[in-house]
């Protein structure tokens, strides 16, 4: 029995919506991390700050991609 692997069609119709949800989730993660800083030592606070900086960079990238997706439609 031979199986033929066919690639799934490129359905990008909901990419912008998925990206918007990812941005919202990331913003919530940033907020939660900032709340935990109250209970963190200096080393942990620095790690949280660095991680949140990376999260903000990701948000910028996702927003740019949302804009690109919106222009595609």
C-alpha positions in Angstrom: 0.0 0.0 0.0 1.6 3.3 -1.1 0.8 6.5 0.7 1.2 9.8 -1.1 2.1 12.6 1.2 0.6 15.8 -0.1 1.3 19.1 1.5 -1.6 20.9 3.0 -2.8 23.9 1.1 -1.5 27.2 2.4 -4.5 28.6 4.3 -3.4 31.9 5.6 -6.9 33.2 6.1 -6.8 33.3 9.9 -3.1 34.1 10.4 -3.8 37.7 11.5 -6.3 36.5 14.0 -3.9 33.9 15.4 -1.2 36.5 15.6 -3.4 38.9 17.5 -4.2 36.2 20.0 -0.5 35.5 20.4 0.2 39.2 21.0 -2.5 39.3 23.7 -1.1 36.2 25.4 2.4 37.6 25.4 1.2 40.9 26.9 -0.5 38.9 29.6 2.7 36.9 30.2 4.6 40.2 30.6 2.1 41.5 33.1 2.2 38.3 35.1 6.0 38.3 35.1 6.1 41.9 36.3 3.7 41.0 39.1 6.1 38.2 40.3 9.0 40.7 40.4 7.6 41.9 43.8 8.6 38.5 45.3 11.8 38.0 43.4 15.4 38.6 44.3 17.7 40.9 42.2 19.0 38.1 40.0 15.5 36.9 39.3 14.3 40.4 38.6 17.1 40.9 36.0 16.1 37.6 34.3 12.5 38.7 34.2 13.4 42.0 32.7 15.5 40.4 30.0 12.8 37.9 29.2 10.2 40.7 29.0 12.5 42.6 26.6 12.6 39.6 24.4 8.8 39.3 24.7 8.4 42.9 23.6 10.7 42.3 20.6 8.5 39.3 19.7 5.4 41.5 20.0 6.9 44.0 17.6 7.6 41.3 15.1 4.1 39.8 15.4 2.5 43.2 15.0 4.6 43.7 11.8 3.5 40.4 10.6 -0.2 41.2 11.4 0.2 44.4 9.3 1.7 42.3 6.4 -1.1 39.8 6.6 -3.7 42.6 6.6 -2.1 44.0 3.5 -2.3 40.6 1.8 -6.1 40.5 2.1 
